[in-house]
Amino acid sequence: MNPSSHYWICSALRLVLHSLRLITTLFQRHAANGYEEFTVNAANERLENFFIQRTFTQLYAAYEAEGIDVEYQPRFNSQRVVDMIMAKPHGMIPLLDDECKFPKGSDENFVQHAALNHSKKGIYLKAQHKDRQEFGVKHYAGSVWYGADGFLHKNRWLDSQVIHSLLRRSKDAAIQFMFPETYADRFVYVAASATNALAETLSSLKG
């Protein structure tokens, strides 16, 4: 192995370890976890997955260029967790959005549908207490149980025409630029919007 390749590989490994420590620090796990922790951890799961896949793909390419055979199996495959949370149509976030669209949708129904689709997977964890609306996810940084009370209410946000109109008439040109049109009232599903924005960002990073 020539010195420049050795230096690049060592630097990449150090970057991996530093970034994993950073992402794990951002991971949310408290005595009581809810919607906010679920959405933050979902984003962290996707970031960790993206970073690991991208970095190790580059590392493998560097090793192959040097004629070094490397066999590596990750200790934990976070792609399964990412798919369970985000993949359409039965990922947990799409299921939450669907439940938000039903007039009689409820947190209880969301948990039931999540369990129906994912309970046989080792990364989905059933409620620790039968009298609570909760579920667990086996994340890359550890298992977390989430109380589902308030999930629908927090995920469904009314994007108001009145607010858009007020912001559009702002004297601040930057704010006017962010709200070029006035929309009719509409519901925005927060977790899905954040997931789509994250996906677009990561897609741009792939270059």
C-alpha positions in Angstrom: 0.0 0.0 0.0 1.5 3.3 -1.0 1.7 6.1 1.7 -0.9 8.3 0.3 -3.5 5.6 0.2 -2.7 4.5 3.7 -3.0 8.1 4.9 -6.4 8.5 3.2 -7.8 5.2 4.6 -6.7 6.1 8.1 -8.1 9.5 7.9 -11.4 8.1 6.6 -11.6 5.7 9.5 -10.9 8.5 12.0 -13.7 10.5 10.3 -16.1 7.5 10.6 -15.4 7.1 14.3 -15.7 10.9 15.0 -19.0 11.2 13.0 -20.5 8.1 14.7 -19.8 9.6 18.1 -21.4 12.9 17.0 -24.6 11.2 15.6 -24.9 9.1 18.7 -24.7 12.2 20.8 -27.6 13.7 18.9 -29.7 10.5 19.5 -32.6 11.1 21.9 -33.4 8.6 24.6 -35.1 9.7 27.8 -37.2 8.1 30.6 -40.2 9.2 28.6 -40.0 9.5 24.8 -42.7 10.8 22.4 -43.3 12.2 18.9 -40.3 14.7 19.1 -37.8 12.0 20.0 -39.2 9.6 17.4 -38.8 12.1 14.6 -35.3 13.2 15.7 -34.1 9.6 16.0 -35.6 8.7 12.7 -33.6 11.4 11.0 -30.4 10.3 13.0 -31.0 6.8 11.8 -31.1 7.9 8.2 -28.0 10.0 8.6 -26.1 7.2 10.2 -27.1 4.8 7.5 -26.2 7.2 4.7 -22.8 8.1 6.2 -21.8 4.5 6.9 -22.8 3.3 3.4 -21.1 6.2 1.7 -17.9 6.0 3.7 -17.4 2.3 3.6 -18.1 2.2 -0.1 -15.2 4.6 -0.6 -13.0 2.6 1.8 -13.7 -0.6 -0.1 -12.9 1.1 -3.4 -9.5 2.3 -1.9 -8.7 -1.2 -0.6 -9.6 -2.8 -4.0 -7.4 -0.3 -5.8 -4.5 -1.5 -3.6 -5.3 -5.2 -4.2 -6.4 -5.8 -0.7 -9.3 -8.3 -0.1 -11.7 -7.1 2.7 -14.6 -9.0 4.0 -16.8 -7.0 6.3 -20.3 -7.5 7.7 -21.8 -4.6 9.7 -22.7 -5.5 13.3 -26.1 -3.8 12.8 -27.8 -3.2 9.5 -29.6 0.1 10.0 -31.1 0.0 6.5 -33.8 -2.3 7.9 -34.7 0.2 10.5 -34.7 3.1 8.0 -37.1 1.1 5.7 -39.4 0.2 8.6 -39.7 3.8 9.6 -39.7 5.6 6.3 -40.4 3.3 3.3 -43.7 3.6 1.6 -46.4 2.4 1.8 -46.2 0.6 5.2 -43.3 2.4 6.9 -44.2 3.9 10.3 -44.2 7.5 9.1 -46.4 6.8 6.0 -48.7 4.9 8.3 -48.8 7.9 10.6 -49.6 10.2 7.7 -52.4 7.9 6.5 -53.9 7.8 10.0 -53.8 11.6 10.1 -55.9 11.8 7.0 -58.8 9.7 8.4 -61.5 11.8 10.1 -61.6 9.2 13.0 -57.9 8.5 13.0 -56.4 8.0 16.4 -53.0 7.3 18.1 -54.3 3.9 19.1 -55.1 3.0 15.5 -51.7 4.1 14.4 -50.0 1.8 16.9 -52.2 -1.1 15.9 -51.4 -0.6 12.2 -47.7 -0.3 13.0 -47.7 -3.5 15.0 -49.7 -5.3 12.3 -47.1 -4.5 9.7 -43.9 -4.7 11.8 -44.4 -6.8 14.9 -42.7 -9.9 13.4 -39.5 -7.9 12.8 -36.9 -8.1 15.5 -36.3 -4.3 15.2 -39.9 -3.5 16.2 -40.6 -3.8 19.9 -44.0 -4.2 21.4 -45.3 -2.1 24.3 -43.7 -2.6 27.6 -46.9 -1.9 29.4 -50.2 -3.2 28.0 -52.2 -0.2 29.3 -50.1 2.3 27.3 -50.1 3.3 23.7 -46.5 2.7 23.0 -44.0 0.9 20.7 -40.3 0.5 20.6 -37.6 0.6 17.9 -34.3 -1.1 18.0 -32.1 1.8 16.7 -28.4 1.7 15.8 -27.7 3.4 19.1 -30.0 1.2 21.2 -33.7 0.4 21.8 -36.1 3.2 22.6 -39.8 3.0 23.5 -42.1 5.8 22.4 -45.4 6.8 24.0 -47.7 7.4 21.0 -50.1 9.8 22.8 -50.4 13.0 20.8 -48.7 11.6 17.7 -51.5 12.5 15.3 -52.0 16.0 16.8 -48.3 16.9 16.6 -47.9 15.4 13.1 -50.8 17.3 11.5 -50.1 21.0 11.2 -52.5 23.5 9.5 -50.6 25.6 7.0 -52.9 28.7 7.2 -53.7 31.0 4.2 -54.0 33.9 6.6 -50.4 33.4 7.9 -49.1 33.1 4.3 -50.8 36.3 3.3 -49.4 38.2 6.3 -45.9 36.9 5.6 -46.2 37.7 1.9 -46.9 41.3 2.8 -43.8 41.6 5.1 -41.5 44.5 4.6 -38.6 42.1 4.8 -37.6 41.1 1.3 -36.2 37.8 2.4 -39.5 36.8 4.0 -41.4 37.8 0.9 -39.1 35.6 -1.1 -39.8 32.6 1.0 -43.6 33.1 0.6 -44.0 34.0 -3.1 -47.6 32.7 -3.3 -50.7 32.6 -1.1 -52.0 29.1 -0.6 -55.3 27.9 0.5 -55.5 26.3 4.0 -53.9 22.9 3.9 -52.6 20.3 6.3 -48.9 19.5 6.3 -47.8 16.2 7.7 -44.7 17.2 9.6 -42.7 13.9 9.8 -43.1 13.2 6.1 -42.2 16.7 5.2 -39.0 16.5 7.3 -38.2 13.1 5.8 -38.6 14.3 2.3 -36.4 17.3 3.0 -33.7 15.1 4.5 -33.9 12.7 1.5 -33.4 15.6 -0.9 -30.4 16.9 1.1 -28.8 13.5 1.1 -29.5 13.0 -2.6 -27.6 16.3 -3.3 -24.7 15.1 -1.2 -24.4 11.9 -3.3 -23.5 14.3 -6.1 
